[in-house]
């Protein structure tokens, strides 16, 4: 019999950040993924489905994903907060740590952590399956991959762009097209839909060409403000735009569209 995880989502109105209740089944055991300040509906769902929450798992340290993690863990029954070792150095109140490739087991949930830097150095995605199921996995992609777009890399360091591209094109390569993708912001999608339609993935796979429009980057950071080439202009999850830009020294960066002045 095929079983998929029970997933309930809340979205913050301020940051459009998602927090998830993920359980192996009604009447089973589960976890909270990330903390967006909107916990009550997840606790209501856990009570409705008779789910015992055992952990609160963080994907990375950015404020909009950890805003209320300590309070949420306490409200969920005093469960441990679990995060990557690097995240634990950046966020207070982490009780347990994981590393790339580690598998967390909660009930019949199998939660595999995959290090996916680029957006930030401590970023991890979570691949979730239910023991005994023969259906597709669920990928909690956090801020690497969204419906129709990808995460920004200007805070990811000099290799941020390359790492984010590798995370999406190589670290998820073994996952099937029908993988259920649950991003850190906004709507769910599937890997197949993103491989087919996501503008960034289409250029990376050679389906669409790179652009060459001259632009100016403004109000981003001193070492990044100035002339650049617009390689790709695409929609973003918040209704704005996201841009892949390239500097004369060869640096590639993905930034918010508001930082791009098009001549």
ZIWO-V427626 format. One record per residue. RES is the residue in one small letter. SS is DSSP state (H for helix, E for strand, C for the rest). PSI is psi in degrees with one decimal (NA if undefined). D_CENTER is the distance of its C-alpha to the mean C-alpha in Angstrom with 2 decimals. Layout:
# ZIWO-V427626
res:RES ss:SS psi:PSI d_center:D_CENTER
res:RES ss:SS psi:PSI d_center:D_CENTER
This chain:
# ZIWO-V427626
res:x ss:C psi:129.7 d_center:29.52
res:x ss:C psi:130.4 d_center:25.91
res:x ss:C psi:138.7 d_center:23.61
res:x ss:C psi:159.3 d_center:19.96
res:x ss:C psi:146.9 d_center:17.88
res:x ss:E psi:121.7 d_center:18.72
res:x ss:E psi:127.6 d_center:15.67
res:x ss:E psi:137.9 d_center:16.18
res:x ss:E psi:141.9 d_center:13.86
res:x ss:E psi:152.0 d_center:14.65
res:x ss:E psi:130.7 d_center:13.61
res:x ss:C psi:141.3 d_center:14.99
res:x ss:C psi:-23.0 d_center:17.48
res:x ss:C psi:-44.2 d_center:17.25
res:x ss:C psi:-5.2 d_center:13.65
res:x ss:C psi:27.1 d_center:12.43
res:x ss:E psi:139.8 d_center:9.77
res:x ss:E psi:143.2 d_center:9.38
res:x ss:E psi:146.0 d_center:10.84
res:x ss:E psi:140.9 d_center:11.93
res:x ss:E psi:125.3 d_center:15.19
res:x ss:E psi:122.1 d_center:15.18
res:x ss:E psi:156.1 d_center:18.71
res:x ss:C psi:-28.6 d_center:20.76
res:x ss:C psi:162.4 d_center:23.24
res:x ss:C psi:136.0 d_center:25.28
res:x ss:C psi:4.7 d_center:27.43
res:x ss:C psi:-147.9 d_center:25.15
res:x ss:E psi:153.7 d_center:22.72
res:x ss:E psi:-173.5 d_center:19.08
res:x ss:E psi:162.3 d_center:16.34
res:x ss:E psi:133.6 d_center:14.32
res:x ss:E psi:117.5 d_center:10.56
res:x ss:C psi:163.5 d_center:9.86
res:x ss:E psi:113.0 d_center:12.65
res:x ss:C psi:8.4 d_center:13.06
res:x ss:C psi:2.8 d_center:16.85
res:x ss:C psi:75.1 d_center:17.44
res:x ss:C psi:-33.3 d_center:18.37
res:x ss:H psi:-45.1 d_center:21.74
res:x ss:H psi:-29.5 d_center:20.84
res:x ss:H psi:-39.5 d_center:18.87
res:x ss:H psi:-38.9 d_center:21.97
res:x ss:H psi:-43.6 d_center:24.18
res:x ss:H psi:-38.1 d_center:22.45
res:x ss:H psi:-41.8 d_center:22.79
res:x ss:H psi:-43.3 d_center:26.46
res:x ss:H psi:-40.1 d_center:26.99
res:x ss:C psi:7.7 d_center:25.76
res:x ss:C psi:46.7 d_center:27.29
res:x ss:C psi:133.1 d_center:24.12
res:x ss:E psi:116.4 d_center:24.37
res:x ss:E psi:129.4 d_center:21.26
res:x ss:E psi:-22.0 d_center:21.36
res:x ss:E psi:157.6 d_center:18.35
res:x ss:E psi:117.1 d_center:15.59
res:x ss:E psi:127.4 d_center:12.65
res:x ss:C psi:142.8 d_center:10.41
res:x ss:C psi:-31.1 d_center:7.27
res:x ss:C psi:177.1 d_center:8.66
res:x ss:C psi:-5.3 d_center:11.62
res:x ss:C psi:141.7 d_center:11.01
res:x ss:H psi:-41.3 d_center:13.44
res:x ss:H psi:-6.4 d_center:11.73
res:x ss:H psi:-5.8 d_center:9.69
res:x ss:H psi:13.1 d_center:12.95
res:x ss:C psi:-34.9 d_center:15.60
res:x ss:C psi:31.4 d_center:17.66
res:x ss:H psi:-40.7 d_center:16.58
res:x ss:H psi:-45.7 d_center:20.18
res:x ss:H psi:-38.9 d_center:21.79
res:x ss:H psi:-42.9 d_center:19.47
res:x ss:H psi:-39.9 d_center:20.19
res:x ss:H psi:-43.9 d_center:23.84
res:x ss:H psi:-25.9 d_center:23.91
res:x ss:C psi:5.9 d_center:22.42
res:x ss:C psi:18.3 d_center:25.46
res:x ss:C psi:34.5 d_center:25.02
res:x ss:C psi:157.0 d_center:22.36
res:x ss:E psi:146.2 d_center:20.99
res:x ss:E psi:127.3 d_center:17.80
res:x ss:E psi:132.9 d_center:16.07
res:x ss:E psi:168.7 d_center:13.87
res:x ss:E psi:154.0 d_center:14.03
res:x ss:H psi:-40.5 d_center:17.45
res:x ss:H psi:-39.6 d_center:16.48
res:x ss:H psi:-37.1 d_center:14.45
res:x ss:H psi:-21.9 d_center:17.69
res:x ss:H psi:-11.6 d_center:19.63
res:x ss:H psi:-17.2 d_center:17.72
res:x ss:C psi:130.3 d_center:17.45
res:x ss:C psi:152.7 d_center:20.59
res:x ss:C psi:18.7 d_center:21.08
res:x ss:C psi:127.8 d_center:19.13
res:x ss:C psi:-32.4 d_center:21.48
res:x ss:E psi:151.9 d_center:20.18
res:x ss:E psi:156.9 d_center:18.12
res:x ss:E psi:164.3 d_center:16.59
res:x ss:C psi:168.3 d_center:16.49
res:x ss:C psi:128.6 d_center:15.14
res:x ss:C psi:-12.0 d_center:16.59
res:x ss:C psi:149.4 d_center:17.50
res:x ss:E psi:121.7 d_center:17.71
res:x ss:E psi:134.7 d_center:17.76
res:x ss:E psi:122.7 d_center:20.25
res:x ss:E psi:111.3 d_center:20.72
res:x ss:C psi:-128.7 d_center:23.45
res:x ss:C psi:5.4 d_center:22.84
res:x ss:E psi:135.6 d_center:19.06
res:x ss:E psi:115.0 d_center:18.00
res:x ss:E psi:105.8 d_center:14.59
res:x ss:E psi:126.7 d_center:14.04
res:x ss:E psi:131.0 d_center:11.97
res:x ss:E psi:120.9 d_center:11.19
res:x ss:E psi:120.8 d_center:11.21
res:x ss:C psi:68.2 d_center:9.12
res:x ss:C psi:176.3 d_center:10.53
res:x ss:C psi:-54.3 d_center:11.22
res:x ss:C psi:-41.4 d_center:9.20
res:x ss:C psi:159.9 d_center:10.85
res:x ss:C psi:-26.0 d_center:12.93
res:x ss:C psi:6.7 d_center:11.74
res:x ss:C psi:134.3 d_center:8.03
res:x ss:E psi:143.1 d_center:7.68
res:x ss:E psi:157.7 d_center:6.19
res:x ss:E psi:125.3 d_center:8.67
res:x ss:E psi:117.9 d_center:11.24
res:x ss:E psi:131.2 d_center:13.50
res:x ss:E psi:165.0 d_center:17.06
res:x ss:E psi:126.9 d_center:20.19
res:x ss:C psi:129.9 d_center:23.18
res:x ss:C psi:-9.1 d_center:25.78
res:x ss:C psi:151.6 d_center:23.80
res:x ss:C psi:13.9 d_center:24.28
res:x ss:C psi:-177.8 d_center:21.63
res:x ss:C psi:157.5 d_center:18.29
res:x ss:C psi:170.4 d_center:15.34
res:x ss:E psi:129.8 d_center:12.23
res:x ss:E psi:114.2 d_center:8.87
res:x ss:E psi:97.7 d_center:6.08
res:x ss:E psi:-6.6 d_center:3.45
res:x ss:E psi:-123.6 d_center:1.15
res:x ss:C psi:25.8 d_center:3.15
res:x ss:C psi:-49.9 d_center:4.72
res:x ss:E psi:130.9 d_center:5.92
res:x ss:E psi:173.0 d_center:7.29
res:x ss:C psi:111.8 d_center:10.77
res:x ss:C psi:-0.1 d_center:13.18
res:x ss:E psi:-174.8 d_center:11.41
res:x ss:E psi:175.0 d_center:9.06
res:x ss:C psi:154.4 d_center:7.95
res:x ss:C psi:155.4 d_center:11.12
res:x ss:C psi:4.3 d_center:12.83
res:x ss:C psi:-17.3 d_center:15.89
res:x ss:C psi:6.9 d_center:14.89
res:x ss:C psi:4.7 d_center:14.01
res:x ss:C psi:-179.8 d_center:17.73
res:x ss:C psi:-22.6 d_center:20.14
res:x ss:C psi:14.0 d_center:18.23
res:x ss:H psi:-45.6 d_center:14.79
res:x ss:H psi:-47.5 d_center:15.15
res:x ss:H psi:-39.4 d_center:16.54
res:x ss:H psi:-40.8 d_center:13.96
res:x ss:H psi:-41.8 d_center:11.03
res:x ss:H psi:-43.2 d_center:13.47
res:x ss:H psi:-40.0 d_center:14.38
res:x ss:H psi:-44.7 d_center:10.98
res:x ss:H psi:-44.4 d_center:10.80
res:x ss:H psi:-24.0 d_center:14.58
res:x ss:H psi:-45.6 d_center:15.69
res:x ss:H psi:-19.7 d_center:13.38
res:x ss:C psi:5.6 d_center:12.54
res:x ss:C psi:-27.7 d_center:16.15
res:x ss:C psi:-7.8 d_center:17.61
res:x ss:C psi:139.0 d_center:15.65
res:x ss:C psi:163.9 d_center:17.81
res:x ss:C psi:-30.3 d_center:17.52
res:x ss:C psi:11.8 d_center:17.58
res:x ss:C psi:129.2 d_center:14.40
res:x ss:E psi:115.9 d_center:12.88
res:x ss:E psi:123.5 d_center:9.28
res:x ss:E psi:100.0 d_center:7.73
res:x ss:E psi:171.4 d_center:4.87
res:x ss:C psi:-14.0 d_center:4.35
res:x ss:E psi:136.6 d_center:7.50
res:x ss:C psi:-148.9 d_center:10.52
res:x ss:C psi:154.3 d_center:11.78
res:x ss:C psi:166.1 d_center:11.08
res:x ss:E psi:-168.6 d_center:12.24
res:x ss:E psi:157.7 d_center:13.40
res:x ss:H psi:-37.1 d_center:13.14
res:x ss:H psi:-42.8 d_center:16.75
res:x ss:H psi:-40.7 d_center:16.39
res:x ss:H psi:-39.9 d_center:13.92
res:x ss:H psi:-31.5 d_center:16.24
res:x ss:H psi:-40.1 d_center:19.10
res:x ss:H psi:-19.0 d_center:18.26
res:x ss:C psi:123.1 d_center:15.35
res:x ss:H psi:-37.5 d_center:17.50
res:x ss:H psi:-46.6 d_center:15.72
res:x ss:H psi:-31.9 d_center:15.86
res:x ss:H psi:-38.9 d_center:19.40
res:x ss:H psi:-43.4 d_center:20.57
res:x ss:H psi:-31.8 d_center:19.10
res:x ss:C psi:-2.4 d_center:20.91
res:x ss:C psi:4.6 d_center:24.06
res:x ss:C psi:-43.8 d_center:24.39
res:x ss:C psi:151.5 d_center:24.49
res:x ss:C psi:162.2 d_center:26.07
res:x ss:C psi:150.8 d_center:24.88
res:x ss:C psi:170.7 d_center:26.30
res:x ss:C psi:29.6 d_center:28.73
res:x ss:E psi:128.6 d_center:29.16
res:x ss:E psi:134.3 d_center:30.18
res:x ss:E psi:173.9 d_center:28.27
res:x ss:E psi:131.2 d_center:28.17
res:x ss:E psi:130.2 d_center:25.18
res:x ss:C psi:146.6 d_center:26.07
res:x ss:C psi:35.2 d_center:25.10
res:x ss:C psi:-65.8 d_center:22.06
res:x ss:C psi:148.5 d_center:23.45
res:x ss:C psi:-42.0 d_center:26.95
res:x ss:C psi:-5.5 d_center:26.22
res:x ss:C psi:-15.4 d_center:24.15
res:x ss:C psi:136.7 d_center:26.39
res:x ss:E psi:-169.1 d_center:28.93
res:x ss:E psi:145.9 d_center:29.57
res:x ss:E psi:175.0 d_center:27.09
res:x ss:E psi:132.1 d_center:26.73
res:x ss:E psi:105.4 d_center:24.38
res:x ss:E psi:-37.4 d_center:23.04
res:x ss:E psi:134.6 d_center:20.88
res:x ss:E psi:119.3 d_center:20.69
res:x ss:E psi:160.3 d_center:18.25
res:x ss:E psi:153.8 d_center:17.09
res:x ss:C psi:167.4 d_center:14.03
res:x ss:C psi:-20.4 d_center:12.23
res:x ss:C psi:9.7 d_center:14.58
res:x ss:C psi:-8.1 d_center:17.72
res:x ss:C psi:-144.6 d_center:18.33
res:x ss:E psi:159.6 d_center:17.84
res:x ss:E psi:145.6 d_center:15.94
res:x ss:E psi:138.4 d_center:18.13
res:x ss:E psi:116.9 d_center:18.31
res:x ss:E psi:155.4 d_center:21.38
res:x ss:E psi:132.1 d_center:23.66
res:x ss:C psi:165.3 d_center:26.17
res:x ss:C psi:-27.4 d_center:29.70
res:x ss:C psi:5.6 d_center:29.00
res:x ss:C psi:-4.5 d_center:26.44
res:x ss:C psi:135.1 d_center:23.23
res:x ss:E psi:134.5 d_center:20.33
res:x ss:E psi:143.0 d_center:17.78
res:x ss:E psi:122.1 d_center:15.27
res:x ss:E psi:164.0 d_center:16.16
res:x ss:E psi:144.8 d_center:16.44
res:x ss:H psi:-24.8 d_center:19.43
res:x ss:H psi:-16.4 d_center:21.37
res:x ss:H psi:0.8 d_center:21.94
res:x ss:E psi:120.9 d_center:23.69
res:x ss:E psi:111.5 d_center:27.41
res:x ss:E psi:126.8 d_center:28.64
res:x ss:C psi:NA d_center:32.38
